[in-house]
């Protein structure tokens, strides 16, 4: 169900744009989670949208901006 202003709507009440957005998000979550091992999958499976999943994976893999700067300085 789509949460809009903290009110849940039934799938049958969604407009086509909301349905398409939900379907795209679901497909994207499948693409993001497919290559993950179980530990990574369970770490991000709690998030409700693909963008949140992607952001968590990005930080876990690349680190925060501070961590990136530290690694860059370590190489130079």
Secondary structure, DSSP 8 states (H G I E B T S, - for coil): -EEETTEEE-GGG--HHHHHHHHHHHHHHHHHHHT--HHHHHHHTT-SSHHHHHHHHHHHHH--HHHHHHHHHHH-
